[in-house]
Amino acid sequence: MGKVSDIIDARLKELGIKGSKMCDDLGISRSTLTELRKGRATTLKADRAVAIADYLGISVEQLLGNENGSEKEQLLVNGDEELTEYLEELKTRPEMRMLFSLTKGATKEDVERAVRIIEAALGK
């Protein structure tokens, strides 16, 4: 299994993109990438992992360096079963990916309002 930062760096090099540009384009702090590179951070939040993988044109499983294993197994190593379920939903359901994509720039209030609308539509 490769180090996440090594995988990111290798893919950025293939694409001819600087890490700072990726961070700016995704709206994540440059320190996130720096912390991964220096080994002070070893994991990513699910939303960041999905965003980075999409940006790089690879799967989250590839980003995590677990091409031959299960993404679920890798995430469970980090001990977060709920996170694993969310990621699996994003991976397998296009409508969930669409919702995630639409909320990238949303505020907390925007997301809460959208949740209320969806709940009302579902009769909850």
Buried (B, 14 or more C-beta within 10 A) or exposed (E): EBEBBEBBBEBBEEEEBEBEEBBEEBEBEEEBBBBBBEEEBEBBEBBBBBBBBBBBEBBBBBBBBBBEEEBBEBBEEEEBEEBBEBBBBBBEEEEBBEBBEEBEEEEEEEEEEBEEEEEEEEEE
